[in-house]
Amino acid sequence: MKLSRIALATALAASLAGCAQNGYGGAGPKQTWGTLGGAVAGGLAGSQFGGGSGQLWATGAGVLLGALVGNNIGQSLDRADQQYLSQASYRSFETGAPVQWKNPDSGNYGYVEPGRSYQSRNGGYCREYNQTVYIGGRPEKAYGTACRQPDGSWQIQNG
């Protein structure tokens, strides 16, 4: 019976991990493993309570709660990649020079290449850019425009 509860927790965890999303259109490895690990641990913990159908409900609730907590932990760890990219972008926009970055923990890396700069209609300073981010060795490319804000930060423009 305990083996079937573990199998149930693992199956639910795997289905929940498919729902995890990051900013690049898929779950990051830390987010996926966080979801899976949290769901399995939560399901195992939940299976220790109640009996019969009550135990099944407790297992299911443990899986859901564990997946949610694990997903949030994994997502926040993947935010480190976003922080590296953000810092590289800022340096590139400021200097007008290409900037590379790498997260030694995740192994993800990339670069930002600034393009032409110009003054926007409202008088602000803007710069076009290209960026490539390698996630799991696969490149994700993007391009756009960033404009300097009155506080000195850079804001990515839509469209």
C-alpha positions as CSV (number, residue, x, y, z in Angstrom):
1,M,0.0,0.0,0.0
2,K,2.8,2.4,0.8
3,L,4.4,1.8,-2.6
4,S,1.2,2.7,-4.3
5,R,1.0,6.0,-2.4
6,I,4.6,6.8,-3.5
7,A,3.7,6.0,-7.1
8,L,0.6,8.2,-6.8
9,A,2.6,11.1,-5.4
10,T,5.3,10.7,-8.1
11,A,2.6,10.6,-10.9
12,L,0.9,13.7,-9.6
13,A,4.2,15.5,-9.1
14,A,5.2,14.7,-12.7
15,S,1.9,16.1,-14.0
16,L,2.2,19.2,-11.9
17,A,5.8,19.8,-13.0
18,G,4.5,20.2,-16.6
19,C,2.6,23.2,-15.4
20,A,5.7,25.1,-14.2
21,Q,6.6,28.0,-16.5
22,N,9.5,30.4,-16.6
23,G,10.0,33.5,-18.5
24,Y,11.5,31.6,-21.5
25,G,8.4,29.6,-22.3
26,G,9.2,26.4,-20.3
27,A,10.1,25.3,-16.8
28,G,13.6,25.9,-15.8
29,P,15.5,22.8,-14.4
30,K,15.5,24.1,-10.8
31,Q,11.8,25.0,-11.0
32,T,10.9,21.5,-12.5
33,W,13.0,19.6,-9.9
34,G,11.6,21.9,-7.1
35,T,8.1,21.1,-8.2
36,L,8.8,17.3,-8.5
37,G,10.7,17.1,-5.2
38,G,8.2,19.2,-3.3
39,A,5.2,17.2,-4.6
40,V,6.8,13.9,-3.7
41,A,7.9,15.0,-0.3
42,G,4.4,16.6,0.3
43,G,2.7,13.5,-0.9
44,L,4.7,11.2,1.4
45,A,4.1,13.5,4.3
46,G,0.4,13.7,3.6
47,S,0.2,9.9,3.3
48,Q,1.1,9.6,7.0
49,F,-2.2,11.1,8.1
50,G,-5.7,9.6,8.2
51,G,-6.9,6.2,6.9
52,G,-8.8,4.9,3.9
53,S,-10.1,7.7,1.7
54,G,-9.0,10.3,4.2
55,Q,-5.5,9.2,3.8
56,L,-5.9,9.5,0.0
57,W,-7.1,13.1,0.4
58,A,-4.3,13.9,2.7
59,T,-1.8,12.5,0.2
60,G,-3.3,14.5,-2.6
61,A,-3.3,17.7,-0.5
62,G,0.3,17.1,0.4
63,V,1.3,16.6,-3.2
64,L,-0.4,19.9,-4.2
65,L,1.0,21.9,-1.4
66,G,4.5,20.4,-1.8
67,A,4.5,21.1,-5.5
68,L,3.5,24.7,-5.0
69,V,6.2,25.3,-2.4
70,G,8.8,23.4,-4.4
71,N,7.9,25.3,-7.6
72,N,8.2,28.6,-5.9
73,I,11.6,27.7,-4.4
74,G,12.9,26.4,-7.8
75,Q,11.5,29.5,-9.6
76,S,13.3,31.9,-7.2
77,L,16.5,30.0,-7.8
78,D,16.1,30.5,-11.5
79,R,15.7,34.2,-10.9
80,A,19.5,34.3,-10.4
81,D,19.8,33.8,-14.2
82,Q,17.4,36.7,-14.7
83,Q,19.5,38.9,-12.4
84,Y,22.7,38.1,-14.3
85,L,21.0,39.0,-17.6
86,S,19.6,42.2,-16.1
87,Q,23.0,43.3,-14.8
88,A,24.7,42.5,-18.2
89,S,21.9,44.4,-20.0
90,Y,22.4,47.5,-17.8
91,R,26.1,47.5,-18.4
92,S,25.7,47.0,-22.1
93,F,23.1,49.8,-22.4
94,E,25.3,52.1,-20.4
95,T,28.6,51.5,-22.2
96,G,27.4,50.7,-25.7
97,A,29.6,47.6,-25.6
98,P,28.7,43.9,-25.7
99,V,28.5,42.2,-22.3
100,Q,28.6,38.5,-21.5
101,W,27.2,36.8,-18.4
102,K,27.2,33.3,-16.9
103,N,25.5,31.8,-13.8
104,P,28.0,29.4,-12.4
105,D,25.2,27.6,-10.4
106,S,22.9,26.9,-13.3
107,G,25.4,26.8,-16.2
108,N,23.2,29.1,-18.2
109,Y,24.9,32.0,-19.9
110,G,24.4,34.6,-22.6
111,Y,25.3,38.0,-24.0
112,V,23.8,41.3,-24.7
113,E,24.8,43.3,-27.8
114,P,23.8,46.9,-27.9
115,G,22.6,48.4,-31.2
116,R,22.1,52.0,-32.4
117,S,21.0,54.6,-29.9
118,Y,18.6,57.5,-30.5
119,Q,16.5,60.1,-28.8
120,S,12.8,59.2,-28.5
121,R,9.9,61.5,-29.3
122,N,9.6,62.5,-25.7
123,G,13.3,63.3,-25.5
124,G,14.5,60.2,-23.7
125,Y,17.6,58.2,-24.6
126,C,16.9,54.8,-26.1
127,R,19.1,51.9,-27.4
128,E,18.3,48.9,-29.6
129,Y,19.8,45.6,-28.5
130,N,20.1,41.9,-29.3
131,Q,20.5,39.3,-26.7
132,T,21.1,35.5,-26.7
133,V,20.5,33.4,-23.7
134,Y,21.7,29.8,-23.6
135,I,19.5,27.6,-21.5
136,G,20.6,24.0,-21.2
137,G,23.0,24.7,-24.1
138,R,20.1,25.9,-26.4
139,P,20.1,29.5,-27.6
140,E,17.1,31.7,-27.1
141,K,17.4,35.0,-29.0
142,A,15.6,38.2,-28.6
143,Y,15.9,41.8,-29.7
144,G,14.2,45.0,-28.7
145,T,14.6,48.5,-27.5
146,A,15.4,49.8,-24.0
147,C,14.9,53.4,-22.9
148,R,16.5,55.2,-20.0
149,Q,14.1,56.3,-17.3
150,P,14.4,59.5,-15.3
151,D,15.7,57.5,-12.3
152,G,18.6,56.2,-14.5
153,S,17.2,52.7,-14.9
154,W,16.5,51.1,-18.3
155,Q,13.0,50.0,-19.3
156,I,12.4,47.4,-22.1
157,Q,9.9,48.9,-24.6
158,N,6.9,46.8,-25.9
159,G,6.5,46.1,-29.5
